[in-house]
Amino acid sequence: MAEITIDNVRKTFGNLEVLHGVSAKADDGEFVVLVGPSGCGKSTLLRMIAGLETISSGTVRIGDRVVNDVTPKDRNVAMVFQNYALYPHMSVAKNMAFPLRFQGVSREEIDRKVKHAAEILGLTPLLDRHPRQLSGGQRQRVAMGRAIVRDPLVFLFDEPLSNLDAKLRVQMRVEIKALHQRLRTTIVYVTHDQIEAMTLADKIVIMRDGIVEQTGRPLEVYDAPVNQFVAGFIGSPAMNFLSARYIRDGKQCARTADGVDLPVNGRADLADNQPVVYGIRPEHLEVSTTGMPVVVSVVEATGSETHIFAKVGNQDFTAIVRERVHVASGDTIYLQPKTDQVYLFDAGSGLRLQTQVC
């Protein structure tokens, strides 16, 4: 069993508490991504699982064993770091073999495991090279190979792709996903990149300021964010948020301070004229002859999509449409939201408000 259970874990540095009672779980063989902005505590939590940071209170279990006081080498976890941490004077083969040599594994067994990991990662032709002779993606694969040879219960990844260019990040995401599908080992992966989180994870744990905001399957979190922070963090480009007031009588809409009516798909149990935040994702809008009037600021044509950056009154707004629209800066156009994809959030707490379809 390689199940990981984090129960009410707290971490303090002096008088500063950086984790405030975090609880989360990774089932056996599950790919769990800890995601959130810089400083939210996700890397600290990962290092606590690895045993590289002490736990102020709460428990961390790997399988049925509480590992709070277990040394890192006895936890049977393997960690892949952001900066690869390769020995420059060693060949690829020796870098991959190093943890096994440290454990006193026989030469024959080391050779077998290194060759096996190299085959999995496409490193066989590179075994005699040194790190300086490798690309960034190849170095990251060597770091992953060094973890694989240990046959750990758990793989821990600490922002492993942040030093790579955009094209390599996409390639390495595919390789890491394929590796997990092949090995079926439990993985806990830290990133601030929500695209990585959405594409890699079986389960996402979204953190902010040392707490867990929401846990769930990627599309569950995308479709049903619990609050405005999660809604804005998951999805690229980010969800649009417009300050408005809920109009209960007559039109059943949200209305901005500039008098723009924003359609909703039902009735909310809210007071008339109650302040709300109106949320709609850029991809859930269509150019129309009616709807929300927006003034275009910038248009970006990517080929497959058109990105329209605009203003609704004095509030910024973004739309992504599949068709090629011919508009220019300063034009006024109309955007029609898909009302079943509209979210209302409480203006004070940021919590998502439930609506009932009419």
C-alpha positions as CSV (number, residue, x, y, z in Angstrom):
1,M,0.0,0.0,0.0
2,A,1.3,3.4,-1.0
3,E,-1.6,5.5,0.2
4,I,-0.7,8.9,1.7
5,T,-2.8,10.4,4.4
6,I,-2.2,14.0,5.7
7,D,-4.3,14.7,8.8
8,N,-4.6,18.2,10.2
9,V,-0.9,19.0,9.6
10,R,0.5,22.3,10.8
11,K,3.9,23.9,10.2
12,T,5.4,26.8,12.1
13,F,8.6,28.6,11.7
14,G,9.1,30.5,15.0
15,N,5.9,32.5,15.5
16,L,4.9,32.2,11.8
17,E,2.4,29.4,11.0
18,V,2.6,28.6,7.3
19,L,0.3,25.5,7.2
20,H,-2.9,25.8,9.1
21,G,-4.3,22.3,9.7
22,V,-4.0,20.8,6.2
23,S,-5.7,17.5,5.5
24,A,-5.5,15.6,2.2
25,K,-5.2,12.1,0.8
26,A,-3.5,10.3,-2.1
27,D,-5.0,6.9,-2.8
28,D,-2.7,4.0,-3.8
29,G,-1.5,4.6,-7.4
30,E,-3.2,8.0,-7.6
31,F,-1.6,11.1,-9.2
32,V,-2.2,14.0,-6.9
33,V,-1.2,17.6,-7.7
34,L,-0.8,20.3,-5.1
35,V,-1.4,23.5,-6.8
36,G,-1.5,27.1,-5.7
37,P,0.2,30.5,-6.0
38,S,3.8,31.0,-4.7
39,G,4.0,31.0,-0.9
40,C,0.8,29.0,-0.4
41,G,2.7,26.1,1.4
42,K,2.6,23.4,-1.2
43,S,6.3,22.8,-1.4
44,T,6.6,22.9,2.4
45,L,3.9,20.2,2.6
46,L,5.7,18.1,0.0
47,R,9.0,18.3,2.0
48,M,7.1,17.2,5.1
49,I,5.9,14.1,3.2
50,A,9.5,13.5,2.2
51,G,10.8,14.0,5.7
52,L,12.9,17.1,4.8
53,E,10.8,19.4,7.0
54,T,9.6,18.6,10.5
55,I,5.9,18.4,11.3
56,S,4.8,20.9,14.0
57,S,1.5,19.0,14.6
58,G,-0.8,16.5,12.9
59,T,0.2,13.3,11.2
60,V,1.5,12.1,7.9
61,R,1.0,8.4,7.0
62,I,2.4,6.4,4.2
63,G,0.4,3.2,4.0
64,D,-0.5,2.3,7.6
65,R,2.6,3.8,9.1
66,V,2.9,7.2,10.7
67,V,6.1,8.7,9.4
68,N,6.4,11.9,11.4
69,D,9.6,10.8,13.1
70,V,10.9,8.4,10.3
71,T,14.1,9.6,8.6
72,P,13.8,10.4,4.9
73,K,15.9,7.4,3.8
74,D,13.6,5.1,5.6
75,R,10.3,6.4,4.1
76,N,10.8,4.7,0.8
77,V,10.0,7.8,-1.2
78,A,11.9,9.3,-4.2
79,M,11.9,13.0,-4.8
80,V,12.5,14.8,-8.2
81,F,13.6,18.4,-7.7
82,Q,13.2,21.5,-9.8
83,N,17.0,21.9,-10.4
84,Y,17.6,18.2,-11.3
85,A,20.4,17.9,-8.6
86,L,22.7,15.8,-10.9
87,Y,26.4,15.2,-10.1
88,P,28.2,17.0,-13.0
89,H,31.3,14.8,-12.8
90,M,29.2,11.5,-13.1
91,S,27.8,9.9,-16.2
92,V,24.1,9.5,-16.7
93,A,24.4,5.8,-15.7
94,K,26.4,6.7,-12.5
95,N,23.9,9.5,-11.6
96,M,21.1,7.0,-11.9
97,A,22.9,4.3,-10.0
98,F,24.1,6.5,-7.1
99,P,21.2,5.9,-4.7
100,L,21.5,2.2,-5.2
101,R,25.3,2.3,-4.6
102,F,24.7,4.2,-1.4
103,Q,22.3,1.5,-0.3
104,G,24.9,-1.3,-1.0
105,V,23.0,-2.9,-3.8
106,S,25.0,-5.4,-5.9
107,R,26.5,-4.3,-9.2
108,E,24.5,-6.8,-11.2
109,E,21.2,-5.5,-9.7
110,I,22.3,-1.9,-10.2
111,D,23.0,-2.5,-13.9
112,R,19.7,-4.3,-14.4
113,K,17.7,-1.5,-12.7
114,V,19.6,1.3,-14.5
115,K,19.1,-0.3,-17.9
116,H,15.4,-0.9,-17.2
117,A,14.8,2.8,-16.2
118,A,16.8,4.0,-19.2
119,E,14.6,2.0,-21.5
120,I,11.5,3.4,-19.9
121,L,12.7,7.0,-20.3
122,G,14.5,6.7,-23.7
123,L,17.9,7.3,-22.1
124,T,19.8,4.2,-23.3
125,P,21.9,6.1,-25.9
126,L,22.8,8.7,-23.3
127,L,24.1,6.5,-20.4
128,D,27.8,7.4,-21.0
129,R,27.2,11.2,-21.3
130,H,27.6,13.8,-18.6
131,P,25.0,16.3,-17.5
132,R,26.7,19.2,-19.4
133,Q,26.2,17.2,-22.6
134,L,22.4,17.0,-22.1
135,S,19.4,19.2,-22.8
136,G,17.2,20.4,-20.0
137,G,14.6,17.8,-20.8
138,Q,17.2,15.0,-20.9
139,R,18.5,16.1,-17.5
140,Q,15.0,16.0,-16.1
141,R,14.6,12.5,-17.4
142,V,17.9,11.4,-15.7
143,A,16.5,12.8,-12.5
144,M,13.4,10.8,-13.0
145,G,15.4,7.7,-13.8
146,R,17.4,8.1,-10.6
147,A,14.0,8.0,-8.7
148,I,12.7,5.0,-10.7
149,V,15.6,2.7,-9.9
150,R,14.8,2.9,-6.2
151,D,11.4,1.3,-6.7
152,P,9.8,3.7,-4.2
153,L,6.4,3.5,-2.7
154,V,5.8,7.2,-3.6
155,F,7.2,9.6,-6.2
156,L,7.4,13.3,-5.1
157,F,7.9,16.0,-7.8
158,D,8.7,19.6,-6.7
159,E,7.9,21.9,-9.7
160,P,10.1,19.7,-12.0
161,L,9.2,21.5,-15.2
162,S,9.6,25.2,-14.2
163,N,13.1,25.5,-15.7
164,L,12.1,24.2,-19.1
165,D,10.9,26.2,-22.1
166,A,7.2,26.0,-23.1
167,K,7.6,23.3,-25.8
168,L,9.7,21.1,-23.5
169,R,7.2,21.5,-20.7
170,V,4.4,20.1,-22.9
171,Q,6.6,17.2,-23.9
172,M,7.7,16.4,-20.4
173,R,4.1,16.6,-19.2
174,V,3.2,13.8,-21.6
175,E,6.2,11.8,-20.6
176,I,5.4,12.1,-16.9
177,K,1.8,11.1,-17.5
178,A,2.9,8.1,-19.6
179,L,5.3,7.1,-16.8
180,H,2.6,7.1,-14.2
181,Q,0.3,5.1,-16.5
182,R,3.1,2.5,-16.8
183,L,4.3,2.3,-13.2
184,R,1.0,3.0,-11.4
185,T,3.0,4.3,-8.4
186,T,1.5,7.0,-6.1
187,I,2.7,10.5,-7.2
188,V,2.4,13.8,-5.3
189,Y,3.3,16.6,-7.6
190,V,3.8,20.3,-6.8
191,T,3.2,23.1,-9.3
192,H,2.0,26.7,-9.5
193,D,0.9,26.0,-13.1
194,Q,-2.8,25.2,-13.3
195,I,-2.4,23.8,-16.8
196,E,0.0,21.2,-15.5
197,A,-2.4,20.4,-12.7
198,M,-5.4,20.0,-15.0
199,T,-3.6,17.8,-17.5
200,L,-1.6,15.6,-15.1
201,A,-3.8,15.0,-12.0
202,D,-6.2,12.4,-11.0
203,K,-6.9,14.7,-8.1
204,I,-6.1,18.3,-7.5
205,V,-5.5,19.9,-4.1
206,I,-5.8,23.7,-4.4
207,M,-4.0,25.6,-1.7
208,R,-3.9,29.3,-0.6
209,D,-2.2,30.8,2.4
210,G,-1.5,27.5,4.1
211,I,-5.0,26.0,3.8
212,V,-6.8,23.7,1.3
213,E,-9.4,25.6,-0.6
214,Q,-10.8,22.7,-2.6
215,T,-10.0,19.1,-3.5
216,G,-11.4,17.1,-6.4
217,R,-11.0,15.7,-9.9
218,P,-9.7,18.3,-12.4
219,L,-13.0,18.8,-14.3
220,E,-15.0,18.7,-11.1
221,V,-13.0,21.6,-9.8
222,Y,-13.2,23.4,-13.1
223,D,-17.0,23.0,-13.4
224,A,-17.9,23.5,-9.7
225,P,-15.5,25.8,-7.9
226,V,-16.4,26.4,-4.3
227,N,-15.3,30.0,-4.3
228,Q,-14.0,32.9,-6.4
229,F,-10.4,32.1,-5.7
230,V,-10.6,28.6,-7.1
231,A,-12.7,29.8,-10.0
232,G,-10.1,32.3,-10.9
233,F,-7.1,30.1,-10.4
234,I,-8.3,27.1,-12.4
235,G,-8.8,27.8,-16.1
236,S,-6.6,29.7,-18.6
237,P,-7.2,32.5,-19.4
238,A,-8.8,33.1,-16.0
239,M,-12.5,33.5,-15.4
240,N,-13.9,36.9,-15.9
241,F,-15.3,38.6,-12.7
242,L,-17.6,41.6,-12.8
243,S,-18.8,43.5,-9.8
244,A,-22.6,43.8,-10.0
245,R,-25.9,43.7,-8.1
246,Y,-28.4,40.9,-8.3
247,I,-31.7,42.1,-9.7
248,R,-34.4,39.9,-8.4
249,D,-37.6,41.4,-9.9
250,G,-38.4,41.4,-13.6
251,K,-35.3,40.4,-15.6
252,Q,-33.5,38.2,-13.1
253,C,-30.0,39.4,-13.9
254,A,-26.9,40.9,-12.4
255,R,-26.4,44.6,-13.2
256,T,-23.1,46.4,-13.2
257,A,-22.7,49.9,-11.8
258,D,-22.6,51.1,-15.4
259,G,-26.1,49.7,-16.0
260,V,-25.0,46.7,-18.1
261,D,-27.4,43.7,-17.5
262,L,-25.6,40.4,-17.2
263,P,-27.9,37.3,-17.9
264,V,-28.2,34.5,-15.3
265,N,-29.7,31.1,-15.8
266,G,-32.0,30.9,-12.8
267,R,-33.1,32.4,-9.5
268,A,-30.8,32.8,-6.6
269,D,-32.0,33.0,-3.0
270,L,-30.7,36.6,-2.8
271,A,-32.1,39.9,-1.8
272,D,-33.0,42.3,-4.6
273,N,-30.0,44.6,-5.3
274,Q,-27.6,42.4,-3.3
275,P,-23.9,42.9,-4.3
276,V,-22.5,39.9,-6.1
277,V,-19.5,39.0,-8.3
278,Y,-20.6,37.7,-11.8
279,G,-18.3,35.0,-13.2
280,I,-18.0,33.7,-16.7
281,R,-15.1,31.9,-18.4
282,P,-13.7,33.5,-21.6
283,E,-14.4,30.3,-23.6
284,H,-18.1,30.4,-22.7
285,L,-18.9,33.5,-24.7
286,E,-20.1,34.0,-28.2
287,V,-20.1,37.1,-30.5
288,S,-23.7,38.1,-31.1
289,T,-26.0,40.9,-32.2
290,T,-27.4,41.1,-28.7
291,G,-26.2,40.6,-25.2
292,M,-23.5,42.4,-23.2
293,P,-22.0,45.5,-25.0
294,V,-18.2,45.5,-24.6
295,V,-15.6,48.0,-26.0
296,V,-12.7,46.2,-27.6
297,S,-9.2,47.0,-26.4
298,V,-6.9,44.4,-28.0
299,V,-7.5,41.5,-30.4
300,E,-5.2,38.6,-30.7
301,A,-5.7,36.1,-33.5
302,T,-3.9,32.8,-32.7
303,G,-5.2,30.9,-35.8
304,S,-7.5,28.4,-34.1
305,E,-9.0,31.1,-31.8
306,T,-9.5,34.8,-31.4
307,H,-8.8,36.4,-28.1
308,I,-10.7,39.6,-27.4
309,F,-9.6,41.8,-24.6
310,A,-12.3,44.4,-23.8
311,K,-14.1,46.5,-21.2
312,V,-17.5,46.1,-19.7
313,G,-18.0,49.6,-18.5
314,N,-14.8,50.2,-16.7
315,Q,-14.1,46.6,-15.9
316,D,-11.7,44.3,-17.8
317,F,-13.2,41.4,-19.7
318,T,-11.8,38.6,-22.0
319,A,-13.5,36.5,-24.5
320,I,-12.1,33.5,-26.6
321,V,-14.1,32.6,-29.7
322,R,-13.4,29.9,-32.3
323,E,-14.5,31.9,-35.3
324,R,-12.3,34.6,-36.9
325,V,-14.0,37.9,-36.1
326,H,-13.0,41.1,-37.7
327,V,-13.0,43.8,-35.0
328,A,-10.5,46.4,-34.0
329,S,-9.6,48.5,-30.9
330,G,-12.3,50.9,-30.0
331,D,-15.1,48.9,-31.6
332,T,-18.3,48.0,-29.6
333,I,-19.5,44.5,-30.0
334,Y,-22.0,42.3,-28.2
335,L,-21.1,39.1,-26.3
336,Q,-23.6,36.5,-25.3
337,P,-22.7,34.3,-22.3
338,K,-23.7,30.7,-22.1
339,T,-26.0,31.2,-19.2
340,D,-25.7,27.6,-17.9
341,Q,-21.9,28.4,-17.4
342,V,-22.5,31.6,-15.4
343,Y,-21.4,31.7,-11.7
344,L,-22.5,34.1,-9.0
345,F,-20.2,34.7,-6.0
346,D,-20.9,36.4,-2.7
347,A,-19.2,39.9,-2.9
348,G,-18.0,39.6,0.7
349,S,-16.9,36.0,1.3
350,G,-16.2,35.0,-2.3
351,L,-18.2,31.8,-1.8
352,R,-20.1,30.5,-4.9
353,L,-23.9,31.1,-4.7
354,Q,-26.3,28.4,-5.8
355,T,-28.9,29.2,-8.4
356,Q,-32.0,27.3,-9.3
357,V,-32.7,26.9,-13.0
358,C,-36.0,28.5,-14.0
